[in-house]
Amino acid sequence: MAELAAALARVPLMRHVDPASVMRLAGLTNLNYLVDTGTERLVLRVPGAGTSEYIDRVAEEIAARSAAEVGVNAEVLFFDATDGLMVTRFVDGAATMNPDRFRDLGSVTRAGIALRRLHTVAQPFSTDFQLFSMIDDFKRLLAEKGAALPAGYHEAEAAADATRRALETAPRPLVPSHCDPLCENFLDTGERMVVIDYEYGGNNDPMWDLGDLSVEGLFSDEQDAVLLHAYFDGQAPASDVGRMVAYKAMCDLLWTLWGVIQHANGNPAEDFWAYAVGRFERCRALMSSPSYAHHLANIDG
């Protein structure tokens, strides 16, 4: 309660609020609170301990405000980049999404429209998301730790290397991207989709966000087709469909390595070895599917 009171005192809009009246909201690494000031409802995000060691809060503020200015993110009313304390306007009437709620194809459509607006209208962010540099860094760190990789990982590297070559041979201009589109970062009002939490936001290939959302939302082929149609407002070019499918695989590959790092570090939050193995098996299944090579061939048009 003392930490909450101190956070409220730092925000001019909230200095008069009684901490006992504040309601805790969901959140994994940060503490989120619904605050009723008497005139409006706001969300206070108190950054988790140690998060600023790996999150660039200055870059996050730039990304969050850029997305908010074009109506994709919730309105940002206060941001202290020294540690990431943030206040946004509460999105009334919105449902926090999950894979089950995304079975509604209307929600999938609204997500595609929101991502298109983020990618095409928002001002550029201050940092770039470098997928393959991250993969290389993770692999180097794991080698230094002498950590074991999931069974079959080295045999799958040929397909991963082919994917990397295809994507790097035909690069797309980088655009403002969310980069961590977990279902829970999407808030659906039924009329529009709001995309929150830009801690990992960066300029990226736009198809990363679509591929990553598809993976996190456990999308079916039908959902993928609806997402692509909404994003492109019509038929998606085969080259972009190929990129989306490639990033579905690379998303799982990246978080496989991240999960192994958490396991090697003894992170007790969950069974990260099982998490890593599950993501790797899904990645390997996709890369070995009959259609995958066809999608890679389409990337360079």
C-alpha positions as a Python dict, from the first residue, in 0.01 Angstrom:
ca = {
    (1, 'M'): (0, 0, 0),
    (2, 'A'): (290, 236, 74),
    (3, 'E'): (433, 180, -274),
    (4, 'L'): (95, 252, -430),
    (5, 'A'): (52, 568, -225),
    (6, 'A'): (396, 688, -334),
    (7, 'A'): (310, 621, -698),
    (8, 'L'): (-21, 809, -672),
    (9, 'A'): (160, 1104, -516),
    (10, 'R'): (387, 1131, -818),
    (11, 'V'): (95, 1184, -1057),
    (12, 'P'): (-70, 1530, -1036),
    (13, 'L'): (-407, 1385, -1147),
    (14, 'M'): (-401, 1133, -863),
    (15, 'R'): (-250, 1304, -560),
    (16, 'H'): (-589, 1331, -389),
    (17, 'V'): (-687, 966, -447),
    (18, 'D'): (-717, 736, -146),
    (19, 'P'): (-504, 424, -214),
    (20, 'A'): (-772, 211, -47),
    (21, 'S'): (-1017, 303, -326),
    (22, 'V'): (-789, 175, -603),
    (23, 'M'): (-860, -162, -770),
    (24, 'R'): (-583, -396, -881),
    (25, 'L'): (-593, -511, -1244),
    (26, 'A'): (-420, -802, -1415),
    (27, 'G'): (-52, -788, -1505),
    (28, 'L'): (243, -1025, -1519),
    (29, 'T'): (555, -814, -1468),
    (30, 'N'): (403, -478, -1374),
    (31, 'L'): (140, -368, -1123),
    (32, 'N'): (-170, -218, -1285),
    (33, 'Y'): (-447, -32, -1103),
    (34, 'L'): (-784, 112, -1198),
    (35, 'V'): (-806, 458, -1041),
    (36, 'D'): (-1129, 658, -1017),
    (37, 'T'): (-1036, 1023, -969),
    (38, 'G'): (-1397, 1128, -919),
    (39, 'T'): (-1422, 1270, -1270),
    (40, 'E'): (-1267, 995, -1482),
    (41, 'R'): (-1133, 641, -1469),
    (42, 'L'): (-763, 594, -1536),
    (43, 'V'): (-509, 311, -1533),
    (44, 'L'): (-192, 349, -1328),
    (45, 'R'): (96, 125, -1437),
    (46, 'V'): (364, 79, -1170),
    (47, 'P'): (668, -84, -1334),
    (48, 'G'): (784, -413, -1190),
    (49, 'A'): (1109, -428, -995),
    (50, 'G'): (1408, -465, -1225),
    (51, 'T'): (1215, -419, -1549),
    (52, 'S'): (1409, -109, -1647),
    (53, 'E'): (1720, -326, -1667),
    (54, 'Y'): (1592, -472, -1995),
    (55, 'I'): (1324, -227, -2110),
    (56, 'D'): (1416, 108, -2261),
    (57, 'R'): (1156, 334, -2096),
    (58, 'V'): (1244, 636, -2311),
    (59, 'A'): (1180, 430, -2623),
    (60, 'E'): (861, 290, -2471),
    (61, 'E'): (722, 638, -2407),
    (62, 'I'): (789, 742, -2766),
    (63, 'A'): (617, 429, -2897),
    (64, 'A'): (322, 451, -2657),
    (65, 'R'): (252, 816, -2737),
    (66, 'S'): (294, 762, -3111),
    (67, 'A'): (41, 477, -3107),
    (68, 'A'): (-197, 675, -2884),
    (69, 'E'): (-187, 978, -3112),
    (70, 'V'): (-336, 774, -3396),
    (71, 'G'): (-599, 612, -3174),
    (72, 'V'): (-450, 264, -3155),
    (73, 'N'): (-317, 277, -2797),
    (74, 'A'): (-506, 405, -2493),
    (75, 'E'): (-447, 777, -2439),
    (76, 'V'): (-124, 840, -2244),
    (77, 'L'): (-177, 1108, -1978),
    (78, 'F'): (144, 1072, -1777),
    (79, 'F'): (475, 896, -1832),
    (80, 'D'): (790, 914, -1621),
    (81, 'A'): (1068, 764, -1832),
    (82, 'T'): (1302, 742, -1536),
    (83, 'D'): (1131, 418, -1436),
    (84, 'G'): (821, 378, -1654),
    (85, 'L'): (546, 495, -1420),
    (86, 'M'): (256, 558, -1656),
    (87, 'V'): (-107, 668, -1655),
    (88, 'T'): (-345, 596, -1941),
    (89, 'R'): (-714, 656, -1989),
    (90, 'F'): (-926, 351, -1907),
    (91, 'V'): (-1090, 203, -2216),
    (92, 'D'): (-1455, 175, -2113),
    (93, 'G'): (-1657, -120, -2235),
    (94, 'A'): (-1357, -311, -2366),
    (95, 'A'): (-1295, -684, -2324),
    (96, 'T'): (-941, -804, -2269),
    (97, 'M'): (-876, -1052, -2546),
    (98, 'N'): (-763, -1415, -2523),
    (99, 'P'): (-754, -1701, -2775),
    (100, 'D'): (-1117, -1794, -2705),
    (101, 'R'): (-1243, -1440, -2763),
    (102, 'F'): (-1045, -1417, -3085),
    (103, 'R'): (-1258, -1698, -3225),
    (104, 'D'): (-1500, -1416, -3303),
    (105, 'L'): (-1391, -1322, -3655),
    (106, 'G'): (-1517, -967, -3600),
    (107, 'S'): (-1251, -927, -3332),
    (108, 'V'): (-988, -1065, -3570),
    (109, 'T'): (-1097, -810, -3829),
    (110, 'R'): (-1073, -523, -3580),
    (111, 'A'): (-724, -639, -3478),
    (112, 'G'): (-611, -638, -3841),
    (113, 'I'): (-745, -286, -3892),
    (114, 'A'): (-575, -161, -3574),
    (115, 'L'): (-239, -309, -3676),
    (116, 'R'): (-269, -157, -4024),
    (117, 'R'): (-332, 185, -3870),
    (118, 'L'): (-36, 145, -3633),
    (119, 'H'): (193, 43, -3917),
    (120, 'T'): (84, 303, -4170),
    (121, 'V'): (-15, 614, -3972),
    (122, 'A'): (187, 624, -3649),
    (123, 'Q'): (510, 822, -3637),
    (124, 'P'): (827, 607, -3642),
    (125, 'F'): (946, 471, -3310),
    (126, 'S'): (1297, 542, -3178),
    (127, 'T'): (1432, 185, -3188),
    (128, 'D'): (1432, -104, -3435),
    (129, 'F'): (1335, -462, -3356),
    (130, 'Q'): (1623, -677, -3482),
    (131, 'L'): (1494, -1034, -3489),
    (132, 'F'): (1800, -1219, -3608),
    (133, 'S'): (2039, -1019, -3395),
    (134, 'M'): (1827, -1122, -3096),
    (135, 'I'): (1836, -1487, -3202),
    (136, 'D'): (2215, -1471, -3242),
    (137, 'D'): (2253, -1304, -2903),
    (138, 'F'): (2033, -1565, -2734),
    (139, 'K'): (2227, -1852, -2895),
    (140, 'R'): (2558, -1700, -2792),
    (141, 'L'): (2437, -1658, -2435),
    (142, 'L'): (2315, -2017, -2422),
    (143, 'A'): (2648, -2143, -2555),
    (144, 'E'): (2827, -1950, -2282),
    (145, 'K'): (2601, -2110, -2024),
    (146, 'G'): (2651, -2457, -2174),
    (147, 'A'): (2272, -2492, -2184),
    (148, 'A'): (2106, -2781, -2365),
    (149, 'L'): (1860, -2706, -2645),
    (150, 'P'): (1539, -2903, -2716),
    (151, 'A'): (1589, -3234, -2895),
    (152, 'G'): (1604, -3185, -3271),
    (153, 'Y'): (1700, -2818, -3252),
    (154, 'H'): (2023, -2850, -3448),
    (155, 'E'): (1853, -3058, -3719),
    (156, 'A'): (1592, -2782, -3758),
    (157, 'E'): (1853, -2509, -3804),
    (158, 'A'): (1876, -2571, -4179),
    (159, 'A'): (1510, -2474, -4221),
    (160, 'A'): (1557, -2177, -3988),
    (161, 'D'): (1862, -2062, -4188),
    (162, 'A'): (1663, -2090, -4513),
    (163, 'T'): (1391, -1876, -4357),
    (164, 'R'): (1646, -1619, -4250),
    (165, 'R'): (1797, -1602, -4600),
    (166, 'A'): (1454, -1560, -4759),
    (167, 'L'): (1359, -1275, -4526),
    (168, 'E'): (1694, -1098, -4544),
    (169, 'T'): (1715, -1129, -4924),
    (170, 'A'): (1385, -945, -4969),
    (171, 'P'): (1370, -698, -4678),
    (172, 'R'): (1066, -480, -4619),
    (173, 'P'): (1081, -120, -4493),
    (174, 'L'): (1048, -114, -4115),
    (175, 'V'): (733, 41, -3970),
    (176, 'P'): (616, 124, -3614),
    (177, 'S'): (521, -215, -3470),
    (178, 'H'): (400, -355, -3140),
    (179, 'C'): (639, -654, -3154),
    (180, 'D'): (480, -833, -2854),
    (181, 'P'): (116, -879, -2961),
    (182, 'L'): (-6, -1112, -2689),
    (183, 'C'): (-382, -1154, -2696),
    (184, 'E'): (-406, -979, -2358),
    (185, 'N'): (-259, -662, -2511),
    (186, 'F'): (-569, -625, -2728),
    (187, 'L'): (-880, -458, -2585),
    (188, 'D'): (-1196, -494, -2795),
    (189, 'T'): (-1482, -247, -2755),
    (190, 'G'): (-1685, -420, -3024),
    (191, 'E'): (-1631, -120, -3250),
    (192, 'R'): (-1254, -89, -3247),
    (193, 'M'): (-949, -268, -3113),
    (194, 'V'): (-709, -90, -2879),
    (195, 'V'): (-355, -229, -2858),
    (196, 'I'): (-173, -154, -2532),
    (197, 'D'): (171, -215, -2374),
    (198, 'Y'): (456, -90, -2592),
    (199, 'E'): (743, -206, -2371),
    (200, 'Y'): (890, -398, -2667),
    (201, 'G'): (766, -166, -2942),
    (202, 'G'): (1003, -94, -3227),
    (203, 'N'): (1024, -39, -3601),
    (204, 'N'): (987, -382, -3761),
    (205, 'D'): (869, -575, -4064),
    (206, 'P'): (490, -528, -4041),
    (207, 'M'): (424, -898, -4098),
    (208, 'W'): (590, -981, -3766),
    (209, 'D'): (294, -843, -3571),
    (210, 'L'): (47, -1046, -3778),
    (211, 'G'): (247, -1367, -3753),
    (212, 'D'): (311, -1324, -3381),
    (213, 'L'): (-56, -1252, -3307),
    (214, 'S'): (-155, -1560, -3505),
    (215, 'V'): (79, -1775, -3297),
    (216, 'E'): (-19, -1626, -2961),
    (217, 'G'): (-390, -1644, -3046),
    (218, 'L'): (-369, -2002, -3173),
    (219, 'F'): (-529, -1883, -3496),
    (220, 'S'): (-675, -2126, -3747),
    (221, 'D'): (-623, -2093, -4123),
    (222, 'E'): (-959, -1917, -4138),
    (223, 'Q'): (-857, -1664, -3872),
    (224, 'D'): (-528, -1601, -4054),
    (225, 'A'): (-717, -1537, -4375),
    (226, 'V'): (-954, -1292, -4203),
    (227, 'L'): (-663, -1113, -4033),
    (228, 'L'): (-478, -1072, -4362),
    (229, 'H'): (-789, -959, -4551),
    (230, 'A'): (-866, -696, -4286),
    (231, 'Y'): (-507, -575, -4277),
    (232, 'F'): (-476, -536, -4654),
    (233, 'D'): (-842, -437, -4702),
    (234, 'G'): (-860, -708, -4966),
    (235, 'Q'): (-650, -989, -5105),
    (236, 'A'): (-308, -1013, -4939),
    (237, 'P'): (-5, -1033, -5172),
    (238, 'A'): (149, -1381, -5175),
    (239, 'S'): (485, -1232, -5071),
    (240, 'D'): (333, -1087, -4754),
    (241, 'V'): (147, -1409, -4676),
    (242, 'G'): (482, -1584, -4704),
    (243, 'R'): (643, -1335, -4469),
    (244, 'M'): (366, -1376, -4215),
    (245, 'V'): (403, -1755, -4218),
    (246, 'A'): (783, -1726, -4190),
    (247, 'Y'): (747, -1499, -3889),
    (248, 'K'): (508, -1745, -3726),
    (249, 'A'): (797, -1991, -3726),
    (250, 'M'): (1059, -1736, -3626),
    (251, 'C'): (842, -1605, -3342),
    (252, 'D'): (832, -1952, -3189),
    (253, 'L'): (1204, -1999, -3252),
    (254, 'L'): (1291, -1673, -3076),
    (255, 'W'): (1080, -1748, -2771),
    (256, 'T'): (1211, -2106, -2763),
    (257, 'L'): (1559, -1968, -2702),
    (258, 'W'): (1426, -1713, -2452),
    (259, 'G'): (1251, -1992, -2263),
    (260, 'V'): (1570, -2200, -2249),
    (261, 'I'): (1752, -1896, -2106),
    (262, 'Q'): (1489, -1862, -1834),
    (263, 'H'): (1525, -2234, -1759),
    (264, 'A'): (1905, -2209, -1747),
    (265, 'N'): (1877, -1913, -1512),
    (266, 'G'): (1650, -2108, -1278),
    (267, 'N'): (1356, -1869, -1319),
    (268, 'P'): (1087, -2019, -1090),
    (269, 'A'): (789, -1837, -1245),
    (270, 'E'): (687, -2142, -1451),
    (271, 'D'): (822, -2455, -1621),
    (272, 'F'): (1025, -2275, -1885),
    (273, 'W'): (1175, -2595, -2025),
    (274, 'A'): (826, -2724, -2109),
    (275, 'Y'): (743, -2379, -2249),
    (276, 'A'): (1054, -2384, -2472),
    (277, 'V'): (998, -2740, -2592),
    (278, 'G'): (634, -2667, -2675),
    (279, 'R'): (722, -2360, -2880),
    (280, 'F'): (1004, -2541, -3059),
    (281, 'E'): (785, -2836, -3153),
    (282, 'R'): (528, -2598, -3302),
    (283, 'C'): (804, -2415, -3492),
    (284, 'R'): (950, -2739, -3627),
    (285, 'A'): (607, -2869, -3730),
    (286, 'L'): (539, -2552, -3929),
    (287, 'M'): (880, -2548, -4098),
    (288, 'S'): (843, -2914, -4199),
    (289, 'S'): (489, -2873, -4335),
    (290, 'P'): (442, -2928, -4712),
    (291, 'S'): (341, -2565, -4775),
    (292, 'Y'): (625, -2395, -4587),
    (293, 'A'): (883, -2406, -4869),
    (294, 'H'): (618, -2265, -5104),
    (295, 'H'): (561, -1970, -4870),
    (296, 'L'): (936, -1905, -4848),
    (297, 'A'): (961, -1908, -5227),
    (298, 'N'): (687, -1644, -5247),
    (299, 'I'): (868, -1399, -5018),
    (300, 'D'): (1089, -1249, -5287),
    (301, 'G'): (792, -1210, -5517),
}
